[in-house]
Amino acid sequence: FFFKQKTAYEIYQCDWSSDVCSSDLVESWLLLVGDTKSRGRLLAIYMIALYGSIMLAQMSLGAMGSVAESAPFMVAGVLGSMAVLPMAVLPKTAPDVGHAEPLMPQDLVRMTPAGAIGSFGSGVGIAAVYTLLPIYLQREGMSVAQVGQLMASAICGAMALQYPVGRWSDRKDRQTVLLALSVGCAAVSLAVLILPSYPPLLMGLMFLIGGGIFAIYPVAVSHSADRAEAGELVRVIQGMLLINSVGSAISPLVISPLMNRLGPSGLFWAFVVLHAGLASFFLWRRNSHPSPTSAAPFAATAQMTPIGAEIRV
C-alpha cells in the first residue's frame, strides 16, 4: 500500500502456460476495447465510477462500523471477490502490449524538472491524504462517520476539480497552473491550521485540499509530455509514474514522525512546507525556463501501470 496506493485497483492475471504473471489496470481494458471515438467517454465514466465509489465507501464507514469493527473488512473482501467474476466469466484476454523501459528519474529531472518534481510532490501529498488524513481527523475528535464524510469530501474535490484544472492547463502555461495549485494547497492547509474546526467549513477545506493535491499529478504529466519527443512519450509517462510511486512510498515514513512530534497538526504543517517548496520551485522554473506551447492536451485520468500507460499512448 505504501509503495503504490493505486495498486488497489489492479487486476492480477496469470498466464499458466508461460508461468508469467502480469498486472493491468482497469484503464488498460477500457482503452483496448474502445475506439478513438469512445475511449475518452469510457475513461470519463470509469473516473466517475472510481472516485464515486471511493466517496460512497468513506461515507458508509459509520454505518458499517456500528455493525461490527470487522464489517468494513468483510465487505471489502466480498466486493473484491465479486470483482473477479467478470474476469473469470467473460471470454477476455489480457492486452498484448510491447515492453518499454521507463526513463530513469535522473533523466526525467534533466528533461523536465518541473514535471518530475511535481510528480514526486504529488505522490507525497496523495499518499498522505489516503494514509494520514484519516488519522488526523480521528485524533481531532471526529467520529468514524465524520471521518468518512470528510474523506468523501476530499475525494469529491479530486473528482470535481480535475477536469476544470486540466482544461485550464490546456489554455495556460502549465508551470503557471502548477504554481497556482501549489500556492492554493499551501494556503488551504494553513487555513485548516488557523480556522476553527467548524464541520461545514472543514468539509469545504477538505474539498479544496483534495482537489488541489490530486490535480497536480496529471498537470505535471501533461507538462512532461509537452517536453518529450514523440518516440519517448511512453517512457516518460512510465518514468513519471515511478517518481510518483517513490513519493508515495516515503510520504508516511517522513510525515508520521512529524505528527508524533507536533501532534495531528503536523500533517498540515507538512502540507504547507511541501507545497510552499513546490511553489518556490515552479516560480523559479517558470521565470528561468518558460514552458513551450502545450503539445499534449490534458486528459483527466488516474495514474496507471506501465502497461496501461503504453496502451493509452
N, C-alpha and C positions, 0 to 999 in steps of 0.2 A: 504493500500500500504506500509506504513512504517513497519507494523508488519511482512509482508511477501510479498515481491515484486513478488515472484513466484506464488502467488495465482491468478495472471492474467491469468495463463494458466489452471486453474482448471475448471472442468466441474461439475456443481451442479445438482444433480438429486434427486427428492423427491419420496419416496415410500408412496403414499397416503393411501394405505391400512393399513399401520402401523404408519402413521404420523411421520416417521423418515426420516430426510433429511441427505444425505451423500454427500461427495465430493471426487472425484477421479481425479488424474492427467491423462493426455493422456497416459503417460507411462504405467499406470496400464492396460489400454485396450490393448495396444500393447503387453505387456508381457503376458497377459492372452491368447490372440488369437494365439500367436506364440508358436512354439515348441522349444526344446533345440537347434535345428539346424538353426532356423531362427530368434530367439529373438534378437541376437546380431546385425544382419543386419537390422532388423526392427527399433531397437533403434538408430542405427547409422544414418539411413535415417531420423528418426524423429529429431535427434540432428541437422543434416544439415538443415532440413526444419525450425526448430525453430530459430537457430541463423541466418540463411539466411534471413528469413522473418523479423527479427529484423533489420538486416542491410538494407534491402530494405525500411523498414519503416522510418529509420533515414534518408536515402538518399532522400526520397520523401518529406521530410518536407518543403524544399524550394519551390518545385513546388506547393504543396498544400497550403502553406502559402500565395503564390502570388494570389491565387484564392479568399480566404477569411480566416479570422482568425479562424473561426469556422470549416473550412473544415477538418482538421485532426480529430476533434471530431466526425463529421458526418461520415467520412469514418470508424473510429473505431466502431461507433455504427452499421453501415451497416455490416461490417465484423463480429462483434460479433453476430449479429442476424443470419447471414448466417451460422455461426459455429454451431448453434443449430439444423440446418436442418438434418444433418446426425443422430443426436441423436433422433430426432423426427420421422424420416422416417424408419431407419434401425431397424429390429427386434432384438436389442441387449439389454441385461440386465446388470446391474451393477455386477462386480465381487463379488463373495461370499467369503469374507476373514475373518478369525477369528480375534478377537481383542487382541492386546498385549500392555500392558502398557510400555511406554518407561522408560529407566533408568533415574533417576533424574540427573541433571547436576553435583551435588556434587559427585555422584557415578562414573560418567564418568571421572571427574577430577582425582579421585583416581585411576581408572583403566588405563586410557590413557591420561595423562596430555597433551602431545604434540598434540594428536588428538583433544582434547576438546578446547585447546587454539587456535589451527589452525582453527578449525571450527568457533569459535567466531570471530577471526580476519578476516576471510574470509567474514563473514556476514557483518562486519563493512565496509570492503572495497567494496564489491559488491553493497551494498545499496548506498554507496557514489558515485559510478560510475553511477548508474541509476538515482539518485535524484539530486546530486550536481554538477557532472561534466558538464552537460549542462549549469548550471548557471555560472560556472567558465568560460566556453568558451564564453558565451554571454557577460559577464562583461569584457572579454578581447577584446571586439570589433568585435567578429565574427558575421556574418550574420546568419540567420536561416538555410540557405542552408549549410554554412560552419560548423555550429554546427552539423547538421545531418551527414555530411560527416565524421567529426572527431569521432562522436559517432559510426558510422558504422565501422570505422577503429578499434575502441576499441573492438566492438563485434566480428569483424572478427578475431582479435587476440585471443579472448576467444575460438572461434571455431577452429582456426588453431593450436593452441599450446596445447590444452588439451590432445589430443591423444599422441603426441610425449612425453610430460612430463609424462603422465601416463605410457607409455612403459618404460621410463627411471626409474620411481619409482619401476617397477617390477624387474629391474635388479640391483637397487642400494638401499642402506639403505634409507627408506622413510624419516627419520628425516633429512638426508643429503639433500634430494630433497626439503623438506620444508624450510630448511635453505637457500639453493641456491635461491629458489623462493622469499623468504623474502628479502634477500640481493639485488636481482635483482630489485624487486619492489621499494625498498628504493633508489637504485641508479638511476633508470629511473625517479622517482619522483623528485629527486634532479636535474637531468638533465633538466627536464621541467622548474624548477625554475631558473636555471643558463643560459641555452642556449637561444638564441633569438627565438622568435615565428615565425620562418620561416615555412610556411604551409607544404611543403613536410616533413621537419624534425619533425614538431609537429605531423603529421599524423603517422609517424613511431613510435614516442614515445607513442602515444595513442594505437597503435597496441600492443606494448610490455607491457604497463601497464595493458591493458585489459586482455591480455593472461596470465600474471603473477598472477593477482588478482583472476581471475576466476579459475585458476588451483589449487589454494591452497586447496579449499574445497574437491574435490574428492581425492586428495592425503592424506589429513587429515583423511577422512573417511576410506580409504584403510588401513592406518596405524592403526586406531582404530579396524578395522576388524581383523587385524593380532593379536591384543591383546585379542580379545573377545573369549569366549568359544563358541562352536558350537551352543548351545541352547540359547545363549544370543545375537546372531548376529542381529536379528530383533530389539530387544530392544535397542541395541547400535546404530543402524542406526537412529532409531526414536529419541533417545536422542541427537544425533549429530545434527539432523535437528532442534530440539528445541533450542539448543545452538546457532546454526547459525541464527535462527529467532530472538533470543534475540539481537544478534549483529546487525542484520539488523534494528531492531526496534529503538535502541538507537543511531545508526550512525548519522542520520540527526540532532538529537537533540543535539549531542555533537559537531559535526564538523561545523554546520552552525553558532553558536556563534563565533567560531574561525575565520570563513570567514568574519563575521561582524567586528571583531577586527583587523585582519591583511589584509583584502581585499581578493580578489579572490585567491591569492596565499596561503591563509590559508588552502585550500583544500589539496594542495600538500605538505605543511608542515605537515599536519595531516597524510598524507600517509607516509612521511619519518619517523615520530615518531612511527606510528603504526607498520610499517614493520621492523624498526630497533629494536623495542621492541620484535617483534616476532622472529627475527633472534637471538637476545641475548638469548631468552628462549630456542629456538631449539638447539642452540650451547651448552648450559648448559645441556639440556636433552640428547643430543647425546653423550656427554662426560661422563655423570654420569650413564645413563641407555641406553646402545646400543640397537637398535631395533632387534627383532628376525628375522629369515628368513621369508620373505614375504609369508604368507599362503593364502591370498585372493588376486588374481590377480586384478589389476586395471581395472575398467570399466569406460569409458568416458561417464558419464551420468549426467543429470541435477538433481538438488535437487528434492526430492519427498515428497508427503504427507505420513503420517504413513501407510495408506493402500497401496500406491504404493511401499513403502519400503518392506512391508510384501510379496507382490506378487513377487517382484524382488528376494528376498531371497528364 
